């Protein structure tokens, strides 16, 4: 099987693989024996509260490995700390521009690729939000996430922006993704970016993640708000903590990699003061970055040499009895479930064929899945679902489940696309409800973005 990901930016996994339906991410004996013959590469897990610079540090670490030069020695993090700006992103990694002190594992090759396990649901790096993904990175990352979306090796759609509502399903999905990584037997370094939640349920799921991926290095970035931090993640201390799925070492219910003990180098970074003034550019929050990622993804479905709008793209259709439907979030009755999909962002997934039958109806929970891409539901007619998507037809043939998550269509699409077609207040953007009462009111305006363009006269700015 050709497992080289396409870098066309369409967010589609092109491998012919069946998702693991066992559900708990536990490795079989055969898998353990096979992996034991492979030299274990360096696994770097980055943990910390939100706005501590985890994603930015991940990009620096990836670029450093891709450059063919190892990150500097383990003492650098003590002598030259990471300085964090007001936005929480590193603005000076150290005096040489290197990541915090990550010593090289002698068996880890440098370049030409780095594997990236993205476990941050709300701030994904290579896919639209709501996904957990494993991506093979072949080139440097020089911009924000929406500028380098690409095809993951494997992706699973979770549908929520936080594991709070279903921690067990989140941990099981992490286990399946790491199992996929082990099956690749890649000698390349693995960088693991985690969620920005270090207390309560977030801490317990982090303990599970550490037990699953068995890192060689853990980078812990503390927040300036002590309430957002946990104790130092020393391996001996973590081993005796209870996760959400796993218990302490003596009571562990899963052990995905018994060939490697839970020991790692901890690089702890306390909060630091900024060394330079804040950036003069507008600061986009998490919601804005999610919208930009979705817009970037949907734009790949459009003709790059045409100025035609997104609504002009010819949709593909799915026959509803042949695909299962799942709506994540507030409960939706079966008789109106299809209407909940109208003009929404949906994940196009492959699930166990046994779950898809004419009598299936609405799935009550998200099953283990392989996310093949995303689409915008353009319309519904009888038993046909019309979807605008950049996913090629050869991959769409594998789709047998459509899942709607909690992430909606960016307002920029609804205002500019629907208003042109309908004039005035477009559907799903005005305050009036439909006769059936399905609409939930107008979308909220984003007031935190400076829409004025720098350098232009006041008369030319909106």
N, C-alpha and C positions, 0 to 999 in steps of 0.2 A: 504494500500500500504506500502510495506517495504521501508522506506526511509533511511535506514542505508547504507552509501556509501561503496562500495567495496574498500579495500585498496590494491588491487593487482597491482596498478600502470599502469593500461591500459588506464586510462583517459576516461572511459566510464560511462555515467550516466545510471543507470539500472532501473529507475523509469518509469512507464507507465503514462506519463503525456503529455498533449497537450499544446504547447506554446501559450501564450496569443497573439491573433492576433489583438487586439484593437490598439496596437501600441504606446500608449502614457504613459503607466505605471500609469494611474490614477486609484485609488481604487474605487470600487463600494460601495454603502451604506452598503450592506450586509457584505462586507469584513471589513469595518470600525467597524460595530457593533460587529462582531465576535472578532476582535482584541482588542476591548475595554474591553472585559471580561478577558483578559490575562494580568498579571502583566508585565509591560514593563521592559526588562532587560537593562543592561548598554550597550550603543552603543558608541564605541570609534573610532573616525575618525582621521586618521593621514594624515596631509597635509604638503606640503613643496616642494621646488624646487628640481630638480634632484641632486643627489649626496649629499643629506643631511642626509641620513640614515633612510629613511622611512621604507624600507623593513626590515632592520635589527632590528629596533625598534619594528616593528610589530611582528617579531619572538620572541623577548624578552617578549613582553606583553603577547603573546599567551602562552609561556612556563610558565610565572609567574602564570597565571590563572590556567593552567593545573596542576601546582604543589600543588594546594590547598591553596596557600598563596596569599592574595590580594596584589596588588601593594601598595606602601607606600603612605603616606598622601599627600595632595595637596601642602604642603609647601616645599617639598623636591626639586622641580624643581627650586626654588629660591635660596635655600641654597647650593645645590650640583648640578651644571649644568651638562648637557650632553656634554662630550668632543668629538669632531669629528676629526677623522683622515684625512689624505690627500685624501683618497678615498671617504670620506663623510660618512663612517659608524661609529656608536658610538663605541668607544674603551674603554669607562668607563662610565657606565650609571649613577652611583653615587657611593658614598663611600661604599655602601652595595651591589652594583651590581643590583640595582633595576631599573625598568623603571622610566622615569620622573614622577612627582607627579600625579598619577591617583588615586584619592580617590575612594573607593568602593561604589557602589550603594547598599543600604541595601537589595534590593530585588534580587540582582544578585548572583546566586549560584556559588561556586567554583568547577570546574571540574564536570564531567570527560570529558567535551568537550567544545570547543570554536568554534563559527561560524565565518567564515572569508569571507568577501566580497572583492574580488580582482578587482579593477577598473583600474589598471595600465596595459595598453595594451602591452607596450614594455618590461616590467620586471615582468612577471607573476610569481606567487609563486608555483602553483600546476598544471598548464597546460602549453602546448606549447604557444608561444606568439600569440597575436592577439585576445585573448578571454577575456571576462568578466565572472567571475565565483563566485559561492557561494559554499563554501566547509566546511564540518564538520570536524574539527581537533580533533583527539582522542589521539594523542601522541605528545611528544615534538619534536620540530624542531631543529636539531643539526647540520645542514649543509646547503649548498647553495641550491637554489630552485631545480636544476636538480637532487639532491639527494633524494628528497621526493615528486616526482610527485604522485598524487593520484586522485581518482575519485571525481569530484565535485558533490554536490547535484543537481546543475543546472548550466549550462554553455551556454553562447550565443556567437557565433562567430561573431566578428566585422570585421576582415580581415585586418585592418590597425594597425599601431603602434602608432598612435596619433589620437585624435578626431578632428584634425584641418580641415580635408576635409569634415566631415559630423557631426558637433557637435550635431545637433538635434537627429540624429539616435543614437548617443552615449548616450545622456541623456535619451532617451526613453528606451534603453536597460537597463540602470541602474534602471529605474523605474520598469521594469518587474522583474529584479533580486530581488529587495527589496520586491516586491509584493510576490515573491516566498518565501522569508524568513519569511514574516508575516504569510503566509499560514501554515508554519511549526509550528507556535506557540511555538517556542523553548524558554525555560527560560534562555538559556545560553547567555553569553556575546557575542556581535557582534563586531569584529574588522574590520574596513573599511580602506583599503589602497588605496590611490588616486594617480592620475597621477602626475608627477613631472613638473607641468606647472602652475605657479601662476600669470601670467599676461595675458592681452588680452583675447582671446577666452578661454584659459585655466582657467583663474579666473572666467569667467562667467559660464562655465560648473561646476566649483567647487561650486559656489553659488547654482546652481541647485541641485547638489548632496547633499549639506547640507540641503536644503529644503526637499529633498526626504527622507533621512534616519533619519532626526531629531535626531542628536547625543546628548548624555548626556555629552560627553567630546570631545573636539577638541584639538589635539596636533599639534601645528604649529611650524615647524622646519625651521628657516630662513637660507638662503644661505649666504656665505661670500661675494657674489656678490650682491650688493643692487638692481641691475637691475632685478634680478630674483625673488625678493620678492614682496609681496603685503602688504597692511596695516594689522594691527592686526585684526584677524577674530573675533572680539567681536560680540556676537549674535545680539545685537541691531543694530550694523552697517551693518552686513550682511543682516539683514531682510529688509533693505532699499536699497539694491543694486539690479541691474537688472542682472538676469542670462541670459543664451542663450534661454531658453524656458520659464522661469518664469520672471515676473516683480517684482518690489518692493512689500512689503507686501500688500499695498492697491490695487495693480493691478495684483496680482498673478493669473496666468491662470491655475495652478494646485495646489492642496493641498492634497498630498497623505496621510497625517496622521493628520487630524484636531483635534484628541483627545489629541495631544501632542504639546504644543506651541514650537516655535523655541527659546528655551533657553538652554544654555549649559555652562559648565565650560571650559574656555579656558586656556590651558597650553602652553604659548608662550616661545619658546626656541631661543634666539638670537644666532648667530654664535659664536663658541668658538674656542680656540686654541687647537691643539693636545697636549696630555699629554705624549705621548710616540713616539718613532721613527717609521717611516713607516715600513710596513712589508717587509721582504726580498724576498718574493715570487712574481712571476710575477703578475701584475695587469691585470685582464681580463676586457675588456670593455663591454658595453651593448650588442653589436653584438655577442661577444664571448659567453656570458652567454645565449643568445637566441639559439645559435647553440648547446650548451651543453644540453639545455632542449630538443631540437628536437632529438638529438642523443640518449639521455636517453629514450625518449618516443619510438622511433623506435626500440631501442634495446630490448624492452619488447616483440617485435614480434618474436624475435629469440630464438632458443633453447639454454637455459643457459648451457647445458652440451655438447654443440657441438661448434666446431670452424668454422662452415660453415658461409659464409658471408651473409649479408642481402639479396642479390639478389637471394639466394637459397631458401628463404621463399616462400612457395606456395601462390600466390596472390588469392584474391577473385575477382569476376567480377560483374559489374553492367551493366545492359542493358540501354543504354542512353535514349531511349524513355521513360523509366520508372523512370528516375531521372532527375531533373532539374539541369542545370549547370549555375554557376555564377562566373565571373572573376572580382575580385576587383582590382582597380588601373587603369592604362591606358586603354582606350577603345579598345576592341577587336571585330573585325567584326564577325558576326555570322558564316560565312563559315569557319573561322579558329579558332573558340573558342575552339573546342575540342583539337586541336593541342597545344593550350596554356597550357593545363593540363598535357601534356606529361612530365614525370619525374619531377613532382612538388609535393609539399606538399599541400594536400587538406583537408578541414574540411568535415567530414561526418555528415550531419545535417538532422533533421526532421523539415519540414515546413508545412504550411497549404496545405492540399491536393489539394485545388482548384487552387494552383499555378502551379501544375504539370500536364500537359496535353501533348499529342503528338505534339500539335501545339505551345507549350510554347517556345521552342528554348532557347536562352540565356537570363537569367534574367538580367535586366539592373541595378538592385540594390539589395543589400543584404536584404532579408525579415527577419522579426522576426523569430528566429529559436532556436532550442534546439540542441546544438552541442553534438553529441554522441561519438566523437573521431576523430582521424586523420589518414591519410594514405599517402603512397607514391605511386604515379601513376607509375606503372612498364611498362605499355605499353597500346596501343590502337589498336584495331583490329575491323574494320567495326563499328558496333554499340556497342561493348563491351569495357568497361573500366576495366583494370586489376590493382588492388590496393593491396599493401602490408600494412597490418594493424594488430595491436594487438586486435582490437575490436572483440569480440566473435560473432558467427553467429546469436545468438538469438537477439542481439542488431542491427546487420546490417540489419535485416529484417525491421527495422523502418526507415532506411535511404531513403529519397526520394529527396535529394538535395546534390550536391557536389559543394563546394565553394573553389575557389583558392584565397588566400590572397596575400599580398605583401611579406610575409616571404618565402624565398626560401629554397631549400635543402642545408644543410651545405656542404661546399667544401670537407670536409673529406669524405663524402659519394660519391660524384661524382668522386673524384680522385681515391679512393681506390676500389670502387665497379665497376664503369664503365670501368676504365682503365684496370682492370684485365680481363674483358670480351672482350673488343674490342682491347686492346693493343694500345700503342702510345696515340695520342690525342683522348680521348673519346668524344662522342657527348655531347654537351652543356658545354664543358670545353675548347675547342680550339677556335682559332680566326676565322676559316673559317665559312661562313654562309652556311646554307642548300640551295639547289636549289630554294626553295620557298622564301628564304630570311627571315625565321622566327627567326633564331638565333640572339642574340643580342651581340655577342662577348664573349671573354673569361671572366671567373670569376676573380675577383681581389684577389691577394694573401694577406694574413694577415701578415704584417711585424712587428706588435707590440708585438708579443708573443715570449718570450724566449723559444725556443724549446730544449735547452740544459738541461740535467738532472743534478741536483746538486749532488756532491759527486762522479761523474764518471770521469775517466781520459779523457783528451781531445780527444784521439783517438777513444773512444767509444761513443762520442757525435756526433750528426749529424752536 
